Amino acid sequence: DNKTVSVLVDFLNNGAFDSLDYPIASGKEAIVFRASVGAEFVAVKVFKYETSSFHHMLKYVVGDPRFKADKVKHNKRGLVKLWAKKEYANLLGCASAGVRVPEPLACKENVVVMELLGKGGVPCALLEDVVVAEPDKMLDDILGDVKKIYAAGLVHADLSSFNIIVKDEIPYIIDLGQAVSLQHPLAQEFLEKDLLNVLNYFEKIGAERDFKTTLEWIKS
């Protein structure tokens, strides 16, 4: 809409990027564009005001003490802006903890600018769409990052093979808008679901871990 266009123009004027090139990913809640910065590229994630699922998003915000959800419980546009702010904050927290995530660069209103995980401006593929040469090593890398996220006081809350990008055989965790503080009442439930998603996926491609032992290790 016009307000989103205004935000994008502000980013252009401020030099966050020189041009908005084309969409590289799209979902119900957001569309991601490739943007050019000189000879380099960044990802520009625009959260949608009209099609985002209000009730789905709300359960990840209410109960997270970092954000005041009461102000947006009945305000969809306000919730979408808070969601973008939340993704940016979660990316910053994870990056500071040494988790492999896209580097967060800027955030305003419903737009987040971040590192583009790709080569020559071409985005890398999702874990779901690649052939993993060393499943055990990649699983260890992902579990290590899940542990770092937990140590940073967060849970991804929607981790799966669709939210991991593989670049040079290295997994990067993406889509952190829904990630919650450990103080969220559903944090432990979300953590167990994340772990089951990851372990079930890798079991299918030949890497197995015990759920209970791994969960205890992540929380230790």
C-alpha positions in Angstrom: 0.0 0.0 0.0 1.0 3.6 -0.1 2.5 3.7 3.4 4.7 0.7 2.6 5.8 2.4 -0.6 6.7 5.4 1.5 8.8 3.3 3.8 10.6 1.7 0.8 11.3 5.2 -0.7 12.8 6.3 2.7 15.1 3.3 2.6 16.1 4.2 -1.0 16.8 7.8 0.0 18.8 6.7 3.0 21.0 4.4 1.0 19.8 1.1 2.6 19.6 -0.1 -1.0 19.7 1.5 -4.5 16.9 -0.5 -6.2 14.3 -2.9 -5.3 14.8 -5.7 -7.9 12.2 -8.4 -7.8 10.4 -10.8 -5.4 12.4 -13.9 -4.4 10.0 -15.4 -1.8 6.3 -14.9 -0.9 4.0 -16.3 1.8 0.8 -15.4 3.6 2.5 -13.0 6.0 5.4 -11.5 3.9 7.0 -11.0 0.6 10.8 -10.9 0.3 12.5 -8.9 -2.5 16.1 -8.8 -3.7 17.5 -5.3 -3.6 20.8 -4.0 -5.0 23.3 -2.0 -3.0 26.0 -1.1 -5.5 27.4 -4.4 -6.7 26.0 -6.2 -3.6 22.6 -7.4 -2.7 20.3 -7.5 0.3 16.9 -9.0 1.2 14.0 -6.7 1.9 11.2 -8.4 3.8 7.8 -6.6 3.6 5.2 -7.9 6.0 1.7 -7.7 4.5 -1.0 -5.7 6.3 -4.0 -7.3 4.5 -3.3 -11.0 4.3 -1.3 -11.7 7.5 -3.2 -14.0 9.9 -4.0 -11.9 12.8 -5.0 -14.6 15.3 -2.1 -16.8 14.2 0.4 -14.0 14.9 -1.2 -12.9 18.2 -0.3 -16.1 20.1 3.4 -15.5 19.5 3.2 -11.9 20.8 0.9 -12.2 23.8 2.9 -13.6 26.7 6.3 -12.4 25.3 7.3 -9.8 28.0 9.6 -8.0 25.5 6.6 -6.6 23.6 3.4 -4.8 24.7 0.8 -6.8 23.0 -2.1 -5.1 24.7 -1.7 -2.1 22.4 -2.1 -4.2 19.2 -4.7 -6.9 20.3 -7.4 -5.2 18.2 -5.1 -3.4 15.7 -4.0 -5.5 12.7 -1.7 -2.9 11.3 -0.1 -2.3 14.7 0.4 -6.0 15.1 2.1 -6.3 11.7 4.5 -3.5 12.6 5.2 -5.1 15.9 5.9 -8.4 14.1 8.5 -6.8 11.9 10.1 -5.2 15.0 10.1 -8.6 16.7 11.8 -10.3 13.7 14.5 -7.6 13.7 15.0 -7.9 17.4 15.2 -11.7 17.2 17.7 -11.6 14.4 19.8 -9.2 16.4 19.7 -11.4 19.5 20.5 -14.5 17.5 23.4 -12.9 15.6 24.9 -11.6 18.8 24.7 -15.2 20.2 26.6 -16.5 17.2 23.7 -18.2 15.5 23.9 -18.5 11.7 21.1 -16.1 10.6 20.8 -13.4 8.0 22.6 -10.3 9.3 19.9 -7.7 10.3 20.5 -4.3 8.7 17.5 -2.1 9.2 13.9 -2.0 10.3 11.1 0.5 9.8 7.3 0.0 10.1 6.5 -3.3 8.3 9.8 -3.7 6.5 13.0 -5.4 7.5 16.3 -5.2 5.5 18.7 -8.1 6.0 21.6 -10.0 4.4 20.7 -11.9 1.3 21.8 -15.5 1.6 22.8 -16.2 -2.0 25.6 -16.1 -4.6 25.8 -13.4 -7.2 22.4 -12.2 -6.2 20.8 -15.6 -6.7 19.2 -16.8 -3.4 20.4 -20.1 -2.0 17.9 -23.0 -1.6 15.9 -24.1 1.4 17.0 -27.2 3.3 13.7 -28.8 2.0 14.9 -28.4 -1.6 18.6 -29.6 -1.4 20.4 -32.9 -1.3 22.3 -33.0 1.9 25.8 -34.6 1.4 26.6 -35.0 5.2 23.3 -35.3 7.1 24.9 -35.9 10.5 27.2 -32.9 10.3 24.4 -30.6 9.2 22.1 -31.9 11.9 24.8 -31.2 14.5 25.2 -27.7 13.1 21.4 -27.0 13.3 21.1 -28.4 16.8 24.1 -26.3 17.9 22.3 -23.2 16.7 19.1 -24.3 18.4 21.1 -24.6 21.6 22.6 -21.1 21.1 19.1 -19.6 20.4 17.9 -21.2 23.7 21.0 -19.9 25.6 20.2 -16.4 24.2 16.8 -16.7 25.9 14.7 -17.5 22.8 12.9 -20.3 21.0 12.4 -20.2 17.2 8.8 -21.6 17.5 8.5 -22.6 13.8 11.7 -24.4 12.9 11.5 -26.8 10.0 13.3 -27.7 6.8 11.3 -24.8 5.2 12.9 -22.2 7.6 16.5 -23.2 7.0 18.6 -22.0 4.0 21.7 -23.9 3.0 24.7 -22.0 1.7 27.9 -23.8 0.9 26.6 -26.8 2.9 26.1 -24.6 5.9 22.6 -24.2 7.4 21.2 -20.7 8.2 18.1 -20.3 10.3 15.5 -17.8 8.9 12.0 -16.5 9.6 12.3 -15.4 13.2 9.2 -13.2 13.5 7.4 -15.7 15.6 10.4 -16.5 17.9 9.5 -16.0 21.6 11.2 -15.3 24.8 11.7 -18.2 27.2 9.3 -16.4 29.5 6.5 -17.0 27.0 4.0 -19.5 28.5 4.3 -21.8 25.4 8.1 -21.5 25.0 8.8 -25.1 26.1 6.0 -26.5 23.9 7.4 -24.6 20.9 10.9 -25.8 21.6 9.8 -29.5 21.7 7.9 -29.0 18.4 10.9 -27.4 16.8 13.1 -30.2 17.8 10.7 -32.9 16.7 10.4 -31.2 13.3 14.2 -31.2 12.8 14.8 -34.7 14.1 11.9 -36.2 12.1 13.3 -34.6 8.9 16.8 -35.8 9.4 15.7 -39.3 10.4 14.3 -39.6 6.9 17.7 -38.7 5.3 19.8 -41.0 7.5 20.7 -39.0 10.7 19.1 -40.0 13.9 19.2 -38.5 17.4 17.3 -39.4 20.6 14.7 -36.7 21.3 14.9 -36.7 25.1 18.7 -36.7 25.2 18.9 -33.9 22.6 16.3 -31.8 24.4 18.2 -32.1 27.7 21.4 -31.1 25.9 19.9 -28.1 24.3 18.5 -26.9 27.7 21.7 -27.7 29.6 
